[in-house]
Amino acid sequence: MTHHLFHHKRATQGLAAGQQVRHLRRKAGLSQLDLALLAGVSQRHLSCVETGRSKASPSTLHAILSALGTSLEHCNEVFLASGYAPRYAASPLDAPAMEVVRAAIEHILQANNPAPAIVIDSNWDIAAANVSTGLLLAMAGVAQDMTSGLNLLDTLLCPGGLGDRLVNAQEVRAVAWQRASRESVSNPELARRLSDLPAPAISSDALAASPVLLTRVCTLEGELSFLSTFTTFGMPLDITVESLRIEHLIPADVFTKCRMMEAFERWSAAHCQA
């Protein structure tokens, strides 16, 4: 699996640490008192930190940024602006120290069979996928090699990809586009990718029709329907780990469950004989 780290330019880049904290607090819709209570500091001290009259200690700064849910990469920027060393590393996923992460990802992917599961990074590149993902693409007649690198936005939005095989392509594309657009605000690389992709038509009526959006795939064996859930790493201490999410496509009906089980059993039997 490979991962590319992107250094994002933010609205707060170049600002003093206190100004960045104030910007993040206001963006979160919190008052100084709200944030002070969440971070366990006095409102007076927080006010002094925001105005630059006082410098927060590393532990206090960490408490404030944690209370704001600040990304690890942005935390590093604030620490640097405060004159401290960056607190979090961005280790390549193939680094020896990431062995426990790779093992956890592999276990989750394999445990999800016969349901598809993929690992997506901050740029929507598919870093890894289980066997059932390839089986679903093959059943849908999508000729894409999972081992050669694939971007989820590309295959959903571009002609010839999985998007063309979705019964409810308009809804799925609209949701993916809206989520990626929100994420691209702090990710210039993702913003550039979106600018090169065909924007889908977005119908508010279609999106409001149901509280849960199914991914409905047209295959030679009939329509397969999936619910999406996501797994992320709790309390990540590395920027690379924080950026990863695992999408699980859970069969939404008995027919889909049976078709995926049969496809996986056929694959398993063929590979056991080999």
N, C-alpha and C positions, 0 to 999 in steps of 0.2 A: 504494500500500500504506500502511496506517496501523498505528501501534503505540501501545499505551497502557502507560505505565510505572507500576507499582504500588510504593508505598513500604511494604515489609513490616515488621511489628513482630516482632522476634525475641526469643528467650529471653535473649539477651545485650544487648539494647537498654538503654542507661542504665548499663551496667557500665563500669568503667575498662578501658583498653586491655589491660592485663596480664591482667585477669580474663577478658576476651573471648578472648585468645589461649589461656589455660589451658582454657577451656570448649571451644574448637574442637579443641585437641590431644586432650583426653580423648574428645571425640565421635569423633575419627578413630582412637581406640584406640592412640595413640602415647605412648611415654614421653618424658620431657624429653630423654633421650639420643638417642632415635630422631629427634625433631624437630630437635635441635641439629645432628646429622649431616646431615640432609636440607637444612637451611637454611644450613649453613656457618658456624654460630656456636658459641660455647662453651656447654656445658651450664650453667655458672655464670652466664653473662650471660643466658641464657634464663630461668633460675630467678629472677634479679633482675628481669627484665622482667615476668614473670608476677605476682610479689609486689608490684610497684610500687616496688621499691627502686632501679630503674634505668629510664631512658627510652630505648627503642630509637630509633636514628636512622631517618629515612625509608627508607634503603636496606635496613637490617637488618629493619625491620618488613615491608617488601615481600618480602624473602626468606623470612621466616617464614610470611607469609600465602600466598605462592605455593606453598611446600612443603606447606601444608595444603589446597591446592586451593580456597581461599576464593573465593566469588563476588565479582565486582567491586563490586557494590552493598554487600556486607558489608565489603569492604576499605575502602570510603569511610567506613563507620561507625567502623571501628577507627582509621583515620587521624584522624578528627575527635575521637575520644575521647583520642587522643594529643596533641591540640593542633595537628595539621597540617591543611593544606587538603585537601579531597577530591582524590583522585588521578585518578579516572575520571569522564568525562562520560556523560550519557544523552541522546544526540542523537536528535531525531526522525528517523525513517527517510526522510522526504522532505527533510531538510536537505541543502544543497549538498555538505557535507563527506562525506555518506553515498553520494555518487554511485557510488563504486567498489563499495560493498556492494550497492546496487540493481542495478548492472550484473552483478555476479557472480551474484546470485540469479536474475536474468532468464536469464542464460546457462545456469545449471544446470537451471532449469525447462524451458527449450526443448530442451536437449540430452537431457532425459529422455523426451520424446515418442518413440514413441507410448505410453509407460508413464506412468501418473499420478504427479504429484509436487505436494506442497503445502508451504507455509511456515507454520509454527506458532509463535506467540509464547508467552510464559510463562503466559498465561491460556487456552491452547489455542484462541485465535482464529486462524482461517485468514487470514493476511495477504496471501497470494497463492497462485495455483495455475496449472498449465499447462492447455492446451486438453484434454489427454487426461483430466484429472480431471473436467471437465464432461461429456465424452463417456461416461465410465464411469457417472456419476450418471444421465445420460439413458438409457443402456442398462439400468440397474437400475430405471428408472421412478421415480427420486427427483426431485421437482420442487423444486429449490433453486437459487437464483441465486448463483453464486459471486462476483459483483461487488457484491452488496449486504451482504456480511458474513455469515460463517458460523462457528460454533464447532464444533470436531470432537467435543467431548463431547456437545453438544446433538444433533448428527445421529446419533451412535452410540447414545445412550441414550433419546432422546425418541421417542414414536410418530410415524410418518410420515417418519422420517429414514433414513439409510443402514443403521442397525442393523436395521431391519425387513427388509432385503433380504439380510442375511448368513445363509448356511447355518449357520455356527457362531457365531451371535450371542452365545450365552452366554459362550463362551471369550473372544472379542474384547472384549466389554463388561467382563468381569471383569479382564482385563489392563489395559485403559485406566483403569478405576476405581482399581485398585491403584496404578498409576503416578501418576495425578493426586492420589490421596490422600497419597502420599509427598511430592509437590511442594507440596501445600497446607499442609504443616506450616509452611513459611516464606513462604506467599503467602495472606494473608487474603482477597484478592479471589477467588482460586481456591477457597478453602474455602467461601466464601459461595455460589459457583456450584454446587459439589457438593451443598451442603445443599438446593438447590432442584431437584436432579435426582433421578430415580428410581434408587435403588441397585440394581445387578443382583445376581442370585443368584450366589454364587461357590462353585464346586465344586472342591475341591483335586484330586480324582481327574481331572477333565477337564483341568485345567491341567498336571498331571504326565504326561499321556498322550504328549506329544511335546516334544522339546527346541526345536522351532521352531514358532511359531504362524503359520498361514496366514490371510490374510483371504480368505474364500470368498464371492463375491458372486453372487447369483442374478439372472440377466438373461434377457431374451427369447431371447437367442442361446445360452443354456446357462450353466452354472456357470463363473465366471472365478475363478482362484486366484492370489493374490499373496503374495510375501514382502516384509516391510518392512525397510528400512534407513534410517539417519538420517545426515544431513550437518550438521555444525556448523562454525563458523568457528574455525580454529586461532589460538591466542594473541590473543583479542579484546582490544581496548583501550577498548571502549565498552560500557556496560551494555546498551544496546539490542541491539547485535550479539551479545553473549553469550547473550541470552535467546532468540534465534531458532534454530530447527532446521528442516531440510528433510526431510520424510518421502518416501521413494521407494517406490512400490509396483511391485515387479519381478515380471513374469509368472513364475509358478512352473511352467508347463508350456507345451507347444507350442500347444495349443488356445487358451489365454489370449493368448499372444503374437500369434497369427494374428488373433484377433478384434479386439484393440486396434490392430493394424497396419491392418486393413481399415477400421475406424472412423475412424482418423486420416487414411488416404488419401482416404476419402470426404469428410471435412471439408476437407482440403487442396484437393481438386479443386473443390469447391463454392465455396471462397473465392478460388481462382485465377480462376475464371470470372467471379466478381463483381468 
